[in-house]
Amino acid sequence: MNNERDDEMPILVKWMDILEWLLPVMAGYPRKVRHTFAERIEGLLLDIFEDLISARYTRDKTPRLREINLRLERLRLLLRLSHELKYLSHNSYERAIRDINETGRMLGGWIRQQEQR
């Protein structure tokens, strides 16, 4: 981990790692599905990133965190369909789901923390 990331929230660091790896993978999608699958997945990836940043600075975090959770589920399903249609390799799909699930667990902990307040 580099020094500027040491002060960041772990979930943001994790999501940055996912973005740095998965966005280039999306660039390799076939042109015929670029506008359907790849752009929607990229949009969700970036929306989640922006929502994580917003949640960090929002007083009432729970609604924002629940929205991120919903976006994660939509992302999982789009990636699964991409894999089933052979646009995403099995190894890439496994890594993406593993990383997204880890982010989901981190997010769940953050939601539980907020609900206890």
Backbone as XML, in Angstrom:
<?xml version="1.0"?>
<chain id="A" units="angstrom">
  <residue number="1" name="MET">
    <atom name="N" x="0.855" y="-1.175" z="0.000"/>
    <atom name="CA" x="0.000" y="0.000" z="0.000"/>
    <atom name="C" x="0.900" y="1.235" z="0.000"/>
  </residue>
  <residue number="2" name="ASN">
    <atom name="N" x="0.602" y="2.223" z="-0.819"/>
    <atom name="CA" x="1.454" y="3.402" z="-0.824"/>
    <atom name="C" x="1.055" y="4.374" z="0.277"/>
  </residue>
  <residue number="3" name="ASN">
    <atom name="N" x="1.928" y="5.338" z="0.552"/>
    <atom name="CA" x="1.752" y="6.229" z="1.707"/>
    <atom name="C" x="0.489" y="7.060" z="1.673"/>
  </residue>
  <residue number="4" name="GLU">
    <atom name="N" x="0.090" y="7.561" z="0.513"/>
    <atom name="CA" x="-1.110" y="8.402" z="0.484"/>
    <atom name="C" x="-2.375" y="7.598" z="0.763"/>
  </residue>
  <residue number="5" name="ARG">
    <atom name="N" x="-2.336" y="6.309" z="0.598"/>
    <atom name="CA" x="-3.494" y="5.467" z="0.894"/>
    <atom name="C" x="-3.534" y="5.043" z="2.352"/>
  </residue>
  <residue number="6" name="ASP">
    <atom name="N" x="-2.457" y="5.208" z="3.078"/>
    <atom name="CA" x="-2.407" y="4.770" z="4.467"/>
    <atom name="C" x="-3.441" y="5.469" z="5.335"/>
  </residue>
  <residue number="7" name="ASP">
    <atom name="N" x="-3.793" y="6.702" z="4.990"/>
    <atom name="CA" x="-4.736" y="7.475" z="5.791"/>
    <atom name="C" x="-6.188" y="7.304" z="5.333"/>
  </residue>
  <residue number="8" name="GLU">
    <atom name="N" x="-6.407" y="6.578" z="4.266"/>
    <atom name="CA" x="-7.751" y="6.391" z="3.733"/>
    <atom name="C" x="-8.492" y="5.288" z="4.474"/>
  </residue>
  <residue number="9" name="MET">
    <atom name="N" x="-9.803" y="5.331" z="4.369"/>
    <atom name="CA" x="-10.637" y="4.274" z="4.931"/>
    <atom name="C" x="-10.348" y="2.978" z="4.176"/>
  </residue>
  <residue number="10" name="PRO">
    <atom name="N" x="-10.284" y="1.850" z="4.879"/>
    <atom name="CA" x="-9.988" y="0.573" z="4.201"/>
    <atom name="C" x="-10.937" y="0.246" z="3.055"/>
  </residue>
  <residue number="11" name="ILE">
    <atom name="N" x="-12.208" y="0.579" z="3.194"/>
    <atom name="CA" x="-13.158" y="0.271" z="2.123"/>
    <atom name="C" x="-12.859" y="1.099" z="0.869"/>
  </residue>
  <residue number="12" name="LEU">
    <atom name="N" x="-12.408" y="2.334" z="1.055"/>
    <atom name="CA" x="-12.040" y="3.163" z="-0.096"/>
    <atom name="C" x="-10.779" y="2.640" z="-0.766"/>
  </residue>
  <residue number="13" name="VAL">
    <atom name="N" x="-9.820" y="2.205" z="0.027"/>
    <atom name="CA" x="-8.592" y="1.635" z="-0.521"/>
    <atom name="C" x="-8.928" y="0.382" z="-1.321"/>
  </residue>
  <residue number="14" name="LYS">
    <atom name="N" x="-9.788" y="-0.475" z="-0.759"/>
    <atom name="CA" x="-10.199" y="-1.703" z="-1.443"/>
    <atom name="C" x="-10.893" y="-1.367" z="-2.757"/>
  </residue>
  <residue number="15" name="TRP">
    <atom name="N" x="-11.787" y="-0.390" z="-2.727"/>
    <atom name="CA" x="-12.524" y="-0.062" z="-3.940"/>
    <atom name="C" x="-11.606" y="0.544" z="-5.004"/>
  </residue>
  <residue number="16" name="MET">
    <atom name="N" x="-10.627" y="1.332" z="-4.590"/>
    <atom name="CA" x="-9.639" y="1.862" z="-5.542"/>
    <atom name="C" x="-8.884" y="0.718" z="-6.215"/>
  </residue>
  <residue number="17" name="ASP">
    <atom name="N" x="-8.514" y="-0.290" z="-5.443"/>
    <atom name="CA" x="-7.830" y="-1.454" z="-6.017"/>
    <atom name="C" x="-8.722" y="-2.153" z="-7.043"/>
  </residue>
  <residue number="18" name="ILE">
    <atom name="N" x="-9.995" y="-2.296" z="-6.716"/>
    <atom name="CA" x="-10.942" y="-2.920" z="-7.641"/>
    <atom name="C" x="-11.044" y="-2.095" z="-8.929"/>
  </residue>
  <residue number="19" name="LEU">
    <atom name="N" x="-11.167" y="-0.777" z="-8.787"/>
    <atom name="CA" x="-11.264" y="0.091" z="-9.960"/>
    <atom name="C" x="-10.028" y="-0.029" z="-10.845"/>
  </residue>
  <residue number="20" name="GLU">
    <atom name="N" x="-8.859" y="0.022" z="-10.216"/>
    <atom name="CA" x="-7.608" y="-0.034" z="-10.973"/>
    <atom name="C" x="-7.465" y="-1.347" z="-11.734"/>
  </residue>
  <residue number="21" name="TRP">
    <atom name="N" x="-8.036" y="-2.412" z="-11.207"/>
    <atom name="CA" x="-7.949" y="-3.699" z="-11.883"/>
    <atom name="C" x="-9.098" y="-3.911" z="-12.874"/>
  </residue>
  <residue number="22" name="LEU">
    <atom name="N" x="-10.333" y="-3.616" z="-12.469"/>
    <atom name="CA" x="-11.498" y="-3.995" z="-13.263"/>
    <atom name="C" x="-11.797" y="-3.035" z="-14.419"/>
  </residue>
  <residue number="23" name="LEU">
    <atom name="N" x="-11.514" y="-1.751" z="-14.282"/>
    <atom name="CA" x="-11.800" y="-0.830" z="-15.388"/>
    <atom name="C" x="-11.043" y="-1.217" z="-16.667"/>
  </residue>
  <residue number="24" name="PRO">
    <atom name="N" x="-9.756" y="-1.550" z="-16.592"/>
    <atom name="CA" x="-9.086" y="-2.020" z="-17.816"/>
    <atom name="C" x="-9.673" y="-3.325" z="-18.364"/>
  </residue>
  <residue number="25" name="VAL">
    <atom name="N" x="-10.165" y="-4.186" z="-17.498"/>
    <atom name="CA" x="-10.811" y="-5.425" z="-17.964"/>
    <atom name="C" x="-12.037" y="-5.076" z="-18.809"/>
  </residue>
  <residue number="26" name="MET">
    <atom name="N" x="-12.790" y="-4.076" z="-18.369"/>
    <atom name="CA" x="-13.991" y="-3.662" z="-19.107"/>
    <atom name="C" x="-13.629" y="-3.148" z="-20.500"/>
  </residue>
  <residue number="27" name="ALA">
    <atom name="N" x="-12.465" y="-2.546" z="-20.626"/>
    <atom name="CA" x="-12.036" y="-2.034" z="-21.935"/>
    <atom name="C" x="-11.836" y="-3.164" z="-22.937"/>
  </residue>
  <residue number="28" name="GLY">
    <atom name="N" x="-11.661" y="-4.370" z="-22.453"/>
    <atom name="CA" x="-11.471" y="-5.514" z="-23.327"/>
    <atom name="C" x="-12.763" y="-6.204" z="-23.758"/>
  </residue>
  <residue number="29" name="TYR">
    <atom name="N" x="-13.894" y="-5.696" z="-23.328"/>
    <atom name="CA" x="-15.167" y="-6.290" z="-23.747"/>
    <atom name="C" x="-15.348" y="-6.091" z="-25.255"/>
  </residue>
  <residue number="30" name="PRO">
    <atom name="N" x="-16.024" y="-7.036" z="-25.905"/>
    <atom name="CA" x="-16.260" y="-6.886" z="-27.352"/>
    <atom name="C" x="-17.048" y="-5.613" z="-27.662"/>
  </residue>
  <residue number="31" name="ARG">
    <atom name="N" x="-16.739" y="-5.033" z="-28.785"/>
    <atom name="CA" x="-17.379" y="-3.777" z="-29.191"/>
    <atom name="C" x="-18.906" y="-3.899" z="-29.217"/>
  </residue>
  <residue number="32" name="LYS">
    <atom name="N" x="-19.416" y="-5.076" z="-29.613"/>
    <atom name="CA" x="-20.870" y="-5.244" z="-29.746"/>
    <atom name="C" x="-21.614" y="-5.129" z="-28.416"/>
  </residue>
  <residue number="33" name="VAL">
    <atom name="N" x="-20.928" y="-5.333" z="-27.294"/>
    <atom name="CA" x="-21.579" y="-5.224" z="-25.986"/>
    <atom name="C" x="-20.989" y="-4.088" z="-25.153"/>
  </residue>
  <residue number="34" name="ARG">
    <atom name="N" x="-20.176" y="-3.293" z="-25.757"/>
    <atom name="CA" x="-19.513" y="-2.193" z="-25.032"/>
    <atom name="C" x="-20.548" y="-1.263" z="-24.407"/>
  </residue>
  <residue number="35" name="HIS">
    <atom name="N" x="-21.598" y="-0.929" z="-25.143"/>
    <atom name="CA" x="-22.589" y="0.024" z="-24.639"/>
    <atom name="C" x="-23.601" y="-0.616" z="-23.694"/>
  </residue>
  <residue number="36" name="THR">
    <atom name="N" x="-23.742" y="-1.904" z="-23.755"/>
    <atom name="CA" x="-24.715" y="-2.539" z="-22.873"/>
    <atom name="C" x="-24.074" y="-2.972" z="-21.567"/>
  </residue>
  <residue number="37" name="PHE">
    <atom name="N" x="-23.089" y="-3.835" z="-21.639"/>
    <atom name="CA" x="-22.508" y="-4.378" z="-20.411"/>
    <atom name="C" x="-21.383" y="-3.519" z="-19.839"/>
  </residue>
  <residue number="38" name="ALA">
    <atom name="N" x="-20.372" y="-3.276" z="-20.634"/>
    <atom name="CA" x="-19.168" y="-2.620" z="-20.104"/>
    <atom name="C" x="-19.470" y="-1.230" z="-19.538"/>
  </residue>
  <residue number="39" name="GLU">
    <atom name="N" x="-20.191" y="-0.423" z="-20.257"/>
    <atom name="CA" x="-20.468" y="0.932" z="-19.775"/>
    <atom name="C" x="-21.349" y="0.921" z="-18.526"/>
  </residue>
  <residue number="40" name="ARG">
    <atom name="N" x="-22.294" y="0.004" z="-18.445"/>
    <atom name="CA" x="-23.138" y="-0.077" z="-17.240"/>
    <atom name="C" x="-22.328" y="-0.524" z="-16.042"/>
  </residue>
  <residue number="41" name="ILE">
    <atom name="N" x="-21.440" y="-1.491" z="-16.252"/>
    <atom name="CA" x="-20.577" y="-1.956" z="-15.161"/>
    <atom name="C" x="-19.641" y="-0.839" z="-14.732"/>
  </residue>
  <residue number="42" name="GLU">
    <atom name="N" x="-19.024" y="-0.161" z="-15.694"/>
    <atom name="CA" x="-18.137" y="0.955" z="-15.366"/>
    <atom name="C" x="-18.889" y="2.039" z="-14.599"/>
  </residue>
  <residue number="43" name="GLY">
    <atom name="N" x="-20.119" y="2.324" z="-15.034"/>
    <atom name="CA" x="-20.923" y="3.328" z="-14.339"/>
    <atom name="C" x="-21.194" y="2.938" z="-12.896"/>
  </residue>
  <residue number="44" name="LEU">
    <atom name="N" x="-21.544" y="1.684" z="-12.667"/>
    <atom name="CA" x="-21.776" y="1.214" z="-11.296"/>
    <atom name="C" x="-20.498" y="1.289" z="-10.464"/>
  </residue>
  <residue number="45" name="LEU">
    <atom name="N" x="-19.383" y="0.880" z="-11.052"/>
    <atom name="CA" x="-18.108" y="0.945" z="-10.333"/>
    <atom name="C" x="-17.809" y="2.361" z="-9.868"/>
  </residue>
  <residue number="46" name="LEU">
    <atom name="N" x="-17.986" y="3.321" z="-10.754"/>
    <atom name="CA" x="-17.699" y="4.716" z="-10.425"/>
    <atom name="C" x="-18.759" y="5.314" z="-9.504"/>
  </residue>
  <residue number="47" name="ASP">
    <atom name="N" x="-20.024" y="4.931" z="-9.681"/>
    <atom name="CA" x="-21.082" y="5.402" z="-8.777"/>
    <atom name="C" x="-20.814" y="4.933" z="-7.346"/>
  </residue>
  <residue number="48" name="ILE">
    <atom name="N" x="-20.402" y="3.692" z="-7.200"/>
    <atom name="CA" x="-20.090" y="3.161" z="-5.874"/>
    <atom name="C" x="-18.942" y="3.943" z="-5.261"/>
  </residue>
  <residue number="49" name="PHE">
    <atom name="N" x="-17.929" y="4.227" z="-6.056"/>
    <atom name="CA" x="-16.785" y="5.002" z="-5.568"/>
    <atom name="C" x="-17.232" y="6.381" z="-5.070"/>
  </residue>
  <residue number="50" name="GLU">
    <atom name="N" x="-18.029" y="7.065" z="-5.879"/>
    <atom name="CA" x="-18.521" y="8.389" z="-5.487"/>
    <atom name="C" x="-19.404" y="8.305" z="-4.247"/>
  </residue>
  <residue number="51" name="ASP">
    <atom name="N" x="-20.246" y="7.280" z="-4.162"/>
    <atom name="CA" x="-21.122" y="7.119" z="-3.001"/>
    <atom name="C" x="-20.326" y="6.823" z="-1.727"/>
  </residue>
  <residue number="52" name="LEU">
    <atom name="N" x="-19.255" y="6.054" z="-1.848"/>
    <atom name="CA" x="-18.412" y="5.787" z="-0.672"/>
    <atom name="C" x="-17.796" y="7.080" z="-0.154"/>
  </residue>
  <residue number="53" name="ILE">
    <atom name="N" x="-17.346" y="7.915" z="-1.060"/>
    <atom name="CA" x="-16.773" y="9.207" z="-0.659"/>
    <atom name="C" x="-17.854" y="10.072" z="-0.019"/>
  </residue>
  <residue number="54" name="SER">
    <atom name="N" x="-19.034" y="10.124" z="-0.623"/>
    <atom name="CA" x="-20.128" y="10.927" z="-0.058"/>
    <atom name="C" x="-20.531" y="10.414" z="1.324"/>
  </residue>
  <residue number="55" name="ALA">
    <atom name="N" x="-20.616" y="9.100" z="1.473"/>
    <atom name="CA" x="-21.017" y="8.528" z="2.764"/>
    <atom name="C" x="-20.025" y="8.900" z="3.856"/>
  </residue>
  <residue number="56" name="ARG">
    <atom name="N" x="-18.783" y="8.967" z="3.497"/>
    <atom name="CA" x="-17.749" y="9.320" z="4.479"/>
    <atom name="C" x="-18.027" y="10.687" z="5.110"/>
  </residue>
  <residue number="57" name="TYR">
    <atom name="N" x="-18.590" y="11.601" z="4.322"/>
    <atom name="CA" x="-18.784" y="12.968" z="4.791"/>
    <atom name="C" x="-20.239" y="13.328" z="5.069"/>
  </residue>
  <residue number="58" name="THR">
    <atom name="N" x="-21.122" y="12.352" z="5.034"/>
    <atom name="CA" x="-22.542" y="12.585" z="5.273"/>
    <atom name="C" x="-22.875" y="12.276" z="6.723"/>
  </residue>
  <residue number="59" name="ARG">
    <atom name="N" x="-23.714" y="13.089" z="7.314"/>
    <atom name="CA" x="-24.086" y="12.880" z="8.710"/>
    <atom name="C" x="-24.919" y="11.592" z="8.866"/>
  </residue>
  <residue number="60" name="ASP">
    <atom name="N" x="-25.998" y="11.476" z="8.092"/>
    <atom name="CA" x="-26.844" y="10.283" z="8.152"/>
    <atom name="C" x="-26.390" y="9.321" z="7.058"/>
  </residue>
  <residue number="61" name="LYS">
    <atom name="N" x="-25.471" y="8.445" z="7.395"/>
    <atom name="CA" x="-24.809" y="7.586" z="6.430"/>
    <atom name="C" x="-25.643" y="6.388" z="5.983"/>
  </residue>
  <residue number="62" name="THR">
    <atom name="N" x="-26.530" y="5.905" z="6.829"/>
    <atom name="CA" x="-27.212" y="4.639" z="6.578"/>
    <atom name="C" x="-27.938" y="4.589" z="5.227"/>
  </residue>
  <residue number="63" name="PRO">
    <atom name="N" x="-28.738" y="5.596" z="4.849"/>
    <atom name="CA" x="-29.399" y="5.503" z="3.531"/>
    <atom name="C" x="-28.395" y="5.409" z="2.379"/>
  </residue>
  <residue number="64" name="ARG">
    <atom name="N" x="-27.327" y="6.159" z="2.461"/>
    <atom name="CA" x="-26.305" y="6.128" z="1.406"/>
    <atom name="C" x="-25.630" y="4.761" z="1.367"/>
  </residue>
  <residue number="65" name="LEU">
    <atom name="N" x="-25.338" y="4.213" z="2.536"/>
    <atom name="CA" x="-24.684" y="2.906" z="2.599"/>
    <atom name="C" x="-25.592" y="1.801" z="2.055"/>
  </residue>
  <residue number="66" name="ARG">
    <atom name="N" x="-26.876" y="1.898" z="2.321"/>
    <atom name="CA" x="-27.817" y="0.908" z="1.784"/>
    <atom name="C" x="-27.909" y="1.014" z="0.254"/>
  </residue>
  <residue number="67" name="GLU">
    <atom name="N" x="-27.822" y="2.218" z="-0.258"/>
    <atom name="CA" x="-27.819" y="2.411" z="-1.715"/>
    <atom name="C" x="-26.564" y="1.787" z="-2.324"/>
  </residue>
  <residue number="68" name="ILE">
    <atom name="N" x="-25.434" y="1.941" z="-1.671"/>
    <atom name="CA" x="-24.200" y="1.311" z="-2.148"/>
    <atom name="C" x="-24.368" y="-0.201" z="-2.159"/>
  </residue>
  <residue number="69" name="ASN">
    <atom name="N" x="-24.982" y="-0.745" z="-1.126"/>
    <atom name="CA" x="-25.214" y="-2.186" z="-1.053"/>
    <atom name="C" x="-26.066" y="-2.673" z="-2.233"/>
  </residue>
  <residue number="70" name="LEU">
    <atom name="N" x="-27.079" y="-1.919" z="-2.579"/>
    <atom name="CA" x="-27.924" y="-2.254" z="-3.726"/>
    <atom name="C" x="-27.116" y="-2.194" z="-5.024"/>
  </residue>
  <residue number="71" name="ARG">
    <atom name="N" x="-26.277" y="-1.192" z="-5.155"/>
    <atom name="CA" x="-25.428" y="-1.082" z="-6.352"/>
    <atom name="C" x="-24.468" y="-2.272" z="-6.447"/>
  </residue>
  <residue number="72" name="LEU">
    <atom name="N" x="-23.932" y="-2.704" z="-5.310"/>
    <atom name="CA" x="-23.044" y="-3.866" z="-5.311"/>
    <atom name="C" x="-23.781" y="-5.101" z="-5.833"/>
  </residue>
  <residue number="73" name="GLU">
    <atom name="N" x="-25.019" y="-5.267" z="-5.432"/>
    <atom name="CA" x="-25.799" y="-6.424" z="-5.895"/>
    <atom name="C" x="-26.054" y="-6.341" z="-7.401"/>
  </residue>
  <residue number="74" name="ARG">
    <atom name="N" x="-26.383" y="-5.163" z="-7.895"/>
    <atom name="CA" x="-26.583" y="-4.996" z="-9.340"/>
    <atom name="C" x="-25.292" y="-5.284" z="-10.094"/>
  </residue>
  <residue number="75" name="LEU">
    <atom name="N" x="-24.173" y="-4.854" z="-9.537"/>
    <atom name="CA" x="-22.875" y="-5.108" z="-10.149"/>
    <atom name="C" x="-22.579" y="-6.608" z="-10.199"/>
  </residue>
  <residue number="76" name="ARG">
    <atom name="N" x="-22.836" y="-7.304" z="-9.105"/>
    <atom name="CA" x="-22.638" y="-8.761" z="-9.070"/>
    <atom name="C" x="-23.425" y="-9.459" z="-10.178"/>
  </residue>
  <residue number="77" name="LEU">
    <atom name="N" x="-24.668" y="-9.062" z="-10.340"/>
    <atom name="CA" x="-25.532" y="-9.711" z="-11.335"/>
    <atom name="C" x="-25.092" y="-9.401" z="-12.768"/>
  </residue>
  <residue number="78" name="LEU">
    <atom name="N" x="-24.677" y="-8.179" z="-13.025"/>
    <atom name="CA" x="-24.173" y="-7.850" z="-14.364"/>
    <atom name="C" x="-22.881" y="-8.605" z="-14.671"/>
  </residue>
  <residue number="79" name="LEU">
    <atom name="N" x="-22.014" y="-8.725" z="-13.684"/>
    <atom name="CA" x="-20.777" y="-9.478" z="-13.890"/>
    <atom name="C" x="-21.070" y="-10.957" z="-14.111"/>
  </residue>
  <residue number="80" name="ARG">
    <atom name="N" x="-22.023" y="-11.494" z="-13.363"/>
    <atom name="CA" x="-22.391" y="-12.904" z="-13.540"/>
    <atom name="C" x="-22.937" y="-13.152" z="-14.947"/>
  </residue>
  <residue number="81" name="LEU">
    <atom name="N" x="-23.805" y="-12.270" z="-15.404"/>
    <atom name="CA" x="-24.345" y="-12.413" z="-16.752"/>
    <atom name="C" x="-23.237" y="-12.267" z="-17.797"/>
  </residue>
  <residue number="82" name="SER">
    <atom name="N" x="-22.332" y="-11.332" z="-17.582"/>
    <atom name="CA" x="-21.191" y="-11.170" z="-18.493"/>
    <atom name="C" x="-20.354" y="-12.436" z="-18.560"/>
  </residue>
  <residue number="83" name="HIS">
    <atom name="N" x="-20.160" y="-13.065" z="-17.423"/>
    <atom name="CA" x="-19.401" y="-14.310" z="-17.367"/>
    <atom name="C" x="-20.143" y="-15.428" z="-18.097"/>
  </residue>
  <residue number="84" name="GLU">
    <atom name="N" x="-21.428" y="-15.540" z="-17.837"/>
    <atom name="CA" x="-22.222" y="-16.588" z="-18.476"/>
    <atom name="C" x="-22.273" y="-16.430" z="-19.992"/>
  </residue>
  <residue number="85" name="LEU">
    <atom name="N" x="-22.215" y="-15.183" z="-20.456"/>
    <atom name="CA" x="-22.216" y="-14.923" z="-21.901"/>
    <atom name="C" x="-20.803" y="-14.936" z="-22.495"/>
  </residue>
  <residue number="86" name="LYS">
    <atom name="N" x="-19.829" y="-15.265" z="-21.655"/>
    <atom name="CA" x="-18.423" y="-15.413" z="-22.082"/>
    <atom name="C" x="-17.737" y="-14.096" z="-22.439"/>
  </residue>
  <residue number="87" name="TYR">
    <atom name="N" x="-18.212" y="-12.976" z="-21.910"/>
    <atom name="CA" x="-17.534" y="-11.700" z="-22.107"/>
    <atom name="C" x="-16.468" y="-11.475" z="-21.035"/>
  </residue>
  <residue number="88" name="LEU">
    <atom name="N" x="-16.574" y="-12.212" z="-19.945"/>
    <atom name="CA" x="-15.660" y="-12.089" z="-18.816"/>
    <atom name="C" x="-15.126" y="-13.485" z="-18.501"/>
  </residue>
  <residue number="89" name="SER">
    <atom name="N" x="-13.799" y="-13.600" z="-18.447"/>
    <atom name="CA" x="-13.198" y="-14.915" z="-18.193"/>
    <atom name="C" x="-13.574" y="-15.422" z="-16.806"/>
  </residue>
  <residue number="90" name="HIS">
    <atom name="N" x="-13.442" y="-16.721" z="-16.638"/>
    <atom name="CA" x="-13.763" y="-17.329" z="-15.347"/>
    <atom name="C" x="-12.868" y="-16.778" z="-14.238"/>
  </residue>
  <residue number="91" name="ASN">
    <atom name="N" x="-11.576" y="-16.651" z="-14.504"/>
    <atom name="CA" x="-10.653" y="-16.129" z="-13.486"/>
    <atom name="C" x="-10.974" y="-14.684" z="-13.122"/>
  </residue>
  <residue number="92" name="SER">
    <atom name="N" x="-11.277" y="-13.881" z="-14.121"/>
    <atom name="CA" x="-11.627" y="-12.479" z="-13.849"/>
    <atom name="C" x="-12.927" y="-12.384" z="-13.066"/>
  </residue>
  <residue number="93" name="TYR">
    <atom name="N" x="-13.888" y="-13.224" z="-13.428"/>
    <atom name="CA" x="-15.161" y="-13.233" z="-12.707"/>
    <atom name="C" x="-14.952" y="-13.632" z="-11.245"/>
  </residue>
  <residue number="94" name="GLU">
    <atom name="N" x="-14.182" y="-14.690" z="-11.021"/>
    <atom name="CA" x="-13.920" y="-15.125" z="-9.646"/>
    <atom name="C" x="-13.255" y="-14.028" z="-8.825"/>
  </residue>
  <residue number="95" name="ARG">
    <atom name="N" x="-12.254" y="-13.384" z="-9.408"/>
    <atom name="CA" x="-11.568" y="-12.320" z="-8.674"/>
    <atom name="C" x="-12.519" y="-11.159" z="-8.389"/>
  </residue>
  <residue number="96" name="ALA">
    <atom name="N" x="-13.280" y="-10.751" z="-9.391"/>
    <atom name="CA" x="-14.198" y="-9.622" z="-9.211"/>
    <atom name="C" x="-15.210" y="-9.917" z="-8.116"/>
  </residue>
  <residue number="97" name="ILE">
    <atom name="N" x="-15.804" y="-11.095" z="-8.134"/>
    <atom name="CA" x="-16.812" y="-11.440" z="-7.135"/>
    <atom name="C" x="-16.188" y="-11.540" z="-5.749"/>
  </residue>
  <residue number="98" name="ARG">
    <atom name="N" x="-15.023" y="-12.125" z="-5.659"/>
    <atom name="CA" x="-14.336" y="-12.223" z="-4.370"/>
    <atom name="C" x="-14.074" y="-10.814" z="-3.785"/>
  </residue>
  <residue number="99" name="ASP">
    <atom name="N" x="-13.580" y="-9.901" z="-4.633"/>
    <atom name="CA" x="-13.296" y="-8.539" z="-4.174"/>
    <atom name="C" x="-14.581" y="-7.775" z="-3.834"/>
  </residue>
  <residue number="100" name="ILE">
    <atom name="N" x="-15.610" y="-7.956" z="-4.628"/>
    <atom name="CA" x="-16.880" y="-7.273" z="-4.370"/>
    <atom name="C" x="-17.513" y="-7.813" z="-3.095"/>
  </residue>
  <residue number="101" name="ASN">
    <atom name="N" x="-17.445" y="-9.116" z="-2.890"/>
    <atom name="CA" x="-17.985" y="-9.693" z="-1.653"/>
    <atom name="C" x="-17.227" y="-9.200" z="-0.430"/>
  </residue>
  <residue number="102" name="GLU">
    <atom name="N" x="-15.922" y="-9.061" z="-0.548"/>
    <atom name="CA" x="-15.144" y="-8.515" z="0.570"/>
    <atom name="C" x="-15.561" y="-7.078" z="0.861"/>
  </residue>
  <residue number="103" name="THR">
    <atom name="N" x="-15.763" y="-6.304" z="-0.182"/>
    <atom name="CA" x="-16.246" y="-4.933" z="-0.009"/>
    <atom name="C" x="-17.626" y="-4.942" z="0.638"/>
  </residue>
  <residue number="104" name="GLY">
    <atom name="N" x="-18.475" y="-5.876" z="0.234"/>
    <atom name="CA" x="-19.809" y="-5.998" z="0.823"/>
    <atom name="C" x="-19.753" y="-6.297" z="2.310"/>
  </residue>
  <residue number="105" name="ARG">
    <atom name="N" x="-18.811" y="-7.129" z="2.714"/>
    <atom name="CA" x="-18.661" y="-7.416" z="4.151"/>
    <atom name="C" x="-18.199" y="-6.173" z="4.907"/>
  </residue>
  <residue number="106" name="MET">
    <atom name="N" x="-17.280" y="-5.435" z="4.312"/>
    <atom name="CA" x="-16.820" y="-4.190" z="4.938"/>
    <atom name="C" x="-17.979" y="-3.200" z="5.048"/>
  </residue>
  <residue number="107" name="LEU">
    <atom name="N" x="-18.759" y="-3.112" z="3.995"/>
    <atom name="CA" x="-19.911" y="-2.222" z="3.973"/>
    <atom name="C" x="-20.936" y="-2.642" z="5.024"/>
  </residue>
  <residue number="108" name="GLY">
    <atom name="N" x="-21.178" y="-3.948" z="5.143"/>
    <atom name="CA" x="-22.107" y="-4.447" z="6.158"/>
    <atom name="C" x="-21.679" y="-4.064" z="7.561"/>
  </residue>
  <residue number="109" name="GLY">
    <atom name="N" x="-20.385" y="-4.130" z="7.826"/>
    <atom name="CA" x="-19.870" y="-3.707" z="9.123"/>
    <atom name="C" x="-20.097" y="-2.221" z="9.361"/>
  </residue>
  <residue number="110" name="TRP">
    <atom name="N" x="-19.921" y="-1.426" z="8.328"/>
    <atom name="CA" x="-20.127" y="0.017" z="8.424"/>
    <atom name="C" x="-21.605" y="0.315" z="8.679"/>
  </residue>
  <residue number="111" name="ILE">
    <atom name="N" x="-22.491" y="-0.413" z="8.004"/>
    <atom name="CA" x="-23.933" y="-0.223" z="8.213"/>
    <atom name="C" x="-24.313" y="-0.586" z="9.648"/>
  </residue>
  <residue number="112" name="ARG">
    <atom name="N" x="-23.825" y="-1.726" z="10.123"/>
    <atom name="CA" x="-24.135" y="-2.134" z="11.509"/>
    <atom name="C" x="-23.611" y="-1.116" z="12.520"/>
  </residue>
  <residue number="113" name="GLN">
    <atom name="N" x="-22.445" y="-0.588" z="12.269"/>
    <atom name="CA" x="-21.880" y="0.447" z="13.138"/>
    <atom name="C" x="-22.793" y="1.680" z="13.188"/>
  </residue>
  <residue number="114" name="GLN">
    <atom name="N" x="-23.294" y="2.088" z="12.028"/>
    <atom name="CA" x="-24.154" y="3.264" z="11.958"/>
    <atom name="C" x="-25.505" y="3.018" z="12.626"/>
  </residue>
  <residue number="115" name="GLU">
    <atom name="N" x="-26.016" y="1.815" z="12.504"/>
    <atom name="CA" x="-27.313" y="1.492" z="13.104"/>
    <atom name="C" x="-27.245" y="1.418" z="14.616"/>
  </residue>
  <residue number="116" name="GLN">
    <atom name="N" x="-26.071" y="1.147" z="15.153"/>
    <atom name="CA" x="-25.900" y="1.078" z="16.614"/>
    <atom name="C" x="-25.800" y="2.457" z="17.240"/>
  </residue>
  <residue number="117" name="ARG">
    <atom name="N" x="-25.601" y="3.470" z="16.431"/>
    <atom name="CA" x="-25.465" y="4.833" z="16.956"/>
    <atom name="C" x="-26.801" y="5.429" z="17.289"/>
  </residue>
</chain>
